[in-house]
Amino acid sequence: MNQPTEPKADKSGVRRHNLSLVLRTVHDAGETTRAAVAARVGLTRPAVSSLVEQLLDLGFLVESGKTFSGQAGRPGTVLKPADTGPAGLGVEINVDYVTVCVVDLTGTDRVRRTERLDNRGAGAPEVLARAAHIAAEVLDTASGHHLAPAGAGLALPGLVSGGTVRQAPNLGWHEADAEHLFGEALTALRPDTAGLALTSDNEANMAALAELWSGGLGDLRTFLHLTGEIGVGGAIVVHGELLRGAHGFAGEIGHMVVDAEGPRCRCGSRGCLEQYAGQAALLASAAAEGVPDLVRRAEAAEPRALAALAEAGRMLGRAVSGAVNLLDPEAVVLGGIYPRLMPWLAPALAEELAARVVSGLWTPDAGRLRPASAATDASRGAAALILHDVLADPLAYAPTATGA
């Protein structure tokens, strides 16, 4: 009887994989040589040279003209990711602003625009049309830099799955088909974006991905990320991957109850964390007109501002300590408005963590409580998500097919 044989590996599939491997290696290095890539990926130098030539022809890589060598032998020409061609379009929609950015393959934020908009009370079609209008203008600028969107990532507040915002309490959205509405509006403004790949996720998840991929975490890969805006968003990263839960809704720490008898929340519950540590609640408690005003009042040691920040820190500590006991992260990263408020939030927060975390590892001097990097936000994470798709299969985003 003939024995079944294993199917032969498809040559074109292997080459696609190897193109991705080489492109990701150059991307991660920033600058490198063919020889260094070959040593890193375990392919022969002729094979790597062939792959590099194809990536150069497609416009994903460029040669800098200079040479260097980190090992014996002749110096090699430096390879870098191209700063033209495919780029990620990131769109963050929040309660009081919309941010749009374009990030190139080098990871550089090339175009960015934020508009302060009160999106409360406006329906999803109106808000997403506003966002599409901003995105269209940003893409006009990006095209002048010879950048074209490989796709668009939407960072959205609330529970997001399958391109739909299932619930966004602070916006009053329910079952909003966000990807469809945004794509339709953008195509009406820029017909060349018809069929543009769209992806979407909760804005806190996108901010956590931005911190993971381009923040200052070093080798840290398991952390809890909190984003302070009008509400409080949370994301959980475990070994470099988002922990999404059974339905994709994990991380809603802003609606963790910290006081069962507390004020009514828009979600329908009482005493949620965001009613104490969200931007709206914090500003109201401090009688501040905005975050800059709150910072000025805190710097001036105004008692009401200091009391509001200490209370927010305590409530954050209650919620975060429960999450730390449950999940055992290496660190807690605070983003959004929180980095600017860390000098006044952190003492009470750290005190709660030290008192409530059972491992004893969260003492105030342990360095586990960190501000998010200044350059990371949800829009950048959304753009980076698109670029990760490009790096995973560059041929799918090639301007012309040159054979796999």
Residue pairs with C-beta under 8 A, 6 or more apart in sequence:
12 404
13 404
15 51
15 404
16 393
16 395
16 404
18 41
18 43
18 47
18 51
19 51
19 54
19 55
19 394
19 395
19 404
20 391
20 392
20 393
20 394
21 41
21 43
22 37
22 41
22 43
22 48
22 51
22 52
22 55
23 55
23 60
23 61
23 81
23 391
23 394
24 391
24 392
25 32
25 37
25 40
25 41
26 32
26 37
26 55
26 61
26 79
26 80
26 81
27 81
27 105
27 106
27 107
27 391
29 36
29 37
29 40
30 80
30 81
30 106
31 64
31 68
31 78
31 79
31 80
32 40
32 78
32 79
33 67
33 68
33 69
33 75
33 76
33 77
33 78
33 79
34 45
34 48
34 49
34 52
34 76
34 77
34 79
35 45
35 69
35 71
35 73
35 76
36 70
36 71
36 76
37 48
37 52
37 79
38 44
38 45
38 47
38 48
39 71
41 48
43 51
52 61
52 79
54 402
55 61
55 394
56 62
56 63
57 402
58 394
58 395
58 398
58 399
58 400
58 402
59 82
59 84
59 85
59 399
60 81
60 82
60 85
60 86
60 105
60 390
60 394
60 398
61 79
61 80
61 81
61 82
62 79
62 80
62 81
62 82
62 83
63 77
63 78
63 79
63 80
64 77
64 78
64 79
64 80
65 77
65 78
66 77
66 78
67 75
67 76
67 77
67 78
68 75
68 76
68 78
69 75
69 76
80 106
81 104
81 105
81 106
81 107
82 104
82 105
82 106
83 104
83 105
83 106
83 108
83 110
84 104
84 145
84 146
84 147
85 104
85 105
85 146
85 147
85 148
85 399
86 105
86 147
86 148
86 149
86 150
86 387
86 390
86 397
87 102
87 103
87 104
87 105
87 110
87 142
87 147
87 148
87 149
87 150
87 383
87 386
87 387
88 102
88 103
88 149
88 150
88 151
88 153
88 382
88 383
88 384
88 385
88 386
88 387
88 390
89 100
89 101
89 102
89 135
89 138
89 139
89 149
89 151
89 152
89 153
89 382
89 383
89 386
90 99
90 100
90 101
90 102
90 103
90 152
90 153
90 155
90 206
90 378
90 379
90 380
90 381
90 382
90 383
90 384
90 385
90 386
91 98
91 99
91 100
91 131
91 134
91 135
91 152
91 153
91 154
91 155
91 182
91 379
91 382
92 98
92 99
92 100
92 155
92 203
92 206
92 377
92 378
92 379
92 382
93 119
93 127
93 128
93 131
93 154
93 155
93 156
93 157
93 203
94 119
94 157
94 203
94 229
94 230
94 378
95 118
95 119
95 120
95 157
95 170
95 171
95 229
95 230
95 231
96 116
96 117
96 118
96 119
96 120
96 229
96 230
97 114
97 115
97 116
97 117
98 114
98 115
98 117
98 119
98 127
98 130
98 131
98 134
99 112
99 113
99 114
99 115
99 377
99 378
99 379
100 112
100 113
100 114
100 131
100 134
100 135
100 138
100 379
101 109
101 111
101 112
101 113
101 138
101 379
101 380
101 383
102 109
102 110
102 111
102 112
102 138
102 139
102 141
102 142
102 147
102 149
102 383
103 109
103 110
103 380
103 383
103 384
103 387
104 110
104 147
105 387
105 390
105 391
107 214
107 384
107 387
109 375
109 380
110 142
110 145
110 147
111 138
111 141
111 142
111 145
111 147
112 138
112 379
113 134
113 137
113 138
115 130
115 134
117 127
117 130
119 127
119 130
119 171
120 170
120 171
120 172
121 172
122 130
123 173
124 165
124 171
124 173
124 176
124 177
124 178
124 181
125 181
125 185
127 171
128 176
128 178
128 181
128 182
128 185
129 181
129 185
131 182
131 185
132 182
132 185
132 186
132 188
132 189
133 185
133 189
135 152
135 182
135 186
136 186
136 189
136 190
139 149
139 190
139 193
142 148
142 149
149 193
149 196
149 386
150 197
150 386
150 387
150 389
150 390
150 397
151 196
151 197
151 198
151 199
151 386
151 389
152 182
152 183
152 186
152 193
152 196
152 197
152 198
152 199
152 382
152 386
153 198
153 199
153 200
153 201
153 206
153 381
153 382
153 383
153 384
153 385
153 386
154 178
154 179
154 182
154 198
154 199
154 200
154 201
154 382
155 200
155 201
155 202
155 203
155 205
155 206
155 207
155 378
155 379
155 381
155 382
156 165
156 168
156 178
156 200
156 201
156 202
156 203
157 165
157 168
157 170
157 171
157 202
157 203
157 229
157 231
157 233
158 165
158 166
158 167
158 168
158 169
158 170
158 171
158 173
158 202
159 165
159 166
159 167
159 168
159 202
159 248
159 249
159 252
160 166
160 178
160 200
160 201
160 202
160 248
161 247
161 248
161 249
163 177
163 178
163 179
163 180
163 198
163 200
164 175
164 176
164 177
164 178
164 179
165 173
165 175
165 176
165 178
166 174
166 175
166 249
167 173
167 174
168 174
168 176
169 231
169 265
169 266
169 267
169 268
170 230
170 231
170 266
178 200
179 198
179 199
179 200
182 198
183 193
183 196
183 198
186 193
186 196
187 193
187 194
187 196
197 386
197 389
199 382
199 385
199 386
201 382
201 385
202 233
202 235
202 251
203 227
203 229
203 233
203 378
204 225
204 226
204 227
204 233
204 234
204 235
204 251
204 378
205 235
205 242
205 244
205 251
205 381
206 378
206 379
206 381
206 382
206 385
207 225
207 227
207 233
207 235
207 335
207 336
207 372
207 376
207 377
207 378
207 381
208 223
208 225
208 235
208 236
208 237
208 242
208 333
208 381
209 242
209 381
209 384
209 385
210 376
210 377
210 378
210 380
210 381
210 384
211 217
211 223
211 225
211 333
211 335
211 372
211 373
211 376
211 381
212 221
212 237
212 240
213 381
213 384
213 388
214 373
214 375
214 376
214 380
214 384
215 333
215 372
215 373
215 375
215 376
216 373
217 223
217 331
217 333
220 330
220 331
221 237
221 238
221 239
221 240
221 330
222 237
222 238
222 239
222 328
222 329
222 330
223 237
223 329
223 330
223 331
223 332
223 333
224 234
224 235
224 236
224 237
224 253
224 320
224 323
224 324
224 327
224 329
224 331
224 332
224 333
225 234
225 235
225 236
225 237
225 332
225 333
225 335
225 372
226 232
226 233
226 234
226 253
226 316
226 320
226 332
226 333
226 334
226 335
226 336
226 338
227 233
227 234
227 235
227 335
227 336
227 338
227 372
227 378
228 277
228 278
228 279
228 334
228 335
228 336
228 337
228 338
228 341
229 278
229 279
229 336
229 337
230 274
230 278
230 279
230 280
231 254
231 274
231 278
232 253
232 254
232 273
232 274
232 277
232 278
233 251
233 252
233 253
233 254
233 336
234 251
234 252
234 253
234 254
234 323
235 242
235 251
236 242
236 243
236 250
236 251
236 323
236 327
236 329
237 243
238 327
243 250
243 251
243 327
244 250
245 251
253 273
253 319
253 320
253 323
254 272
254 273
254 274
254 278
255 265
255 267
255 269
255 272
255 273
255 274
256 272
256 273
256 319
256 322
256 323
257 269
257 270
257 271
257 272
257 273
258 271
258 272
258 273
258 276
258 315
258 318
258 319
259 270
259 271
259 276
259 315
260 270
260 271
261 270
261 271
262 270
262 271
262 272
262 275
262 276
263 270
263 271
263 275
264 270
265 271
265 272
265 274
265 275
273 315
273 316
273 318
273 319
274 281
275 281
276 282
276 285
276 311
276 312
276 315
277 312
277 313
277 315
277 316
279 291
279 336
279 337
281 312
282 288
282 294
282 308
282 309
282 312
283 289
283 290
283 291
283 294
285 304
285 307
285 308
285 311
285 312
286 294
286 297
286 302
286 304
286 305
286 307
286 308
286 309
287 304
287 305
288 294
288 297
288 305
291 337
291 340
291 341
294 305
294 308
294 309
294 341
295 340
295 341
297 304
297 305
298 305
298 306
298 309
298 341
298 343
298 344
305 344
306 344
309 341
309 344
309 345
309 348
310 344
310 347
310 348
311 348
312 341
312 345
312 348
313 344
313 345
313 346
313 347
313 348
313 349
313 352
314 348
314 349
314 351
314 352
316 345
316 348
316 349
316 352
317 348
317 349
317 350
317 351
317 352
317 353
317 356
318 352
318 356
320 332
320 349
320 352
320 353
321 352
321 353
321 355
321 356
321 357
321 362
322 356
323 329
324 332
324 353
324 357
324 359
324 362
325 356
325 357
325 358
325 359
328 359
330 368
331 367
331 368
331 369
331 370
332 353
332 368
332 369
332 370
333 370
333 371
333 372
334 342
334 345
334 369
334 370
334 371
334 372
335 371
335 372
335 376
335 377
336 372
338 345
338 371
338 372
339 371
339 372
339 374
342 371
346 369
347 364
349 369
350 362
350 364
350 369
351 364
353 362
353 364
353 368
353 369
354 362
354 363
354 364
361 368
362 368
362 369
389 396
389 397
390 396
390 397
395 401
395 404
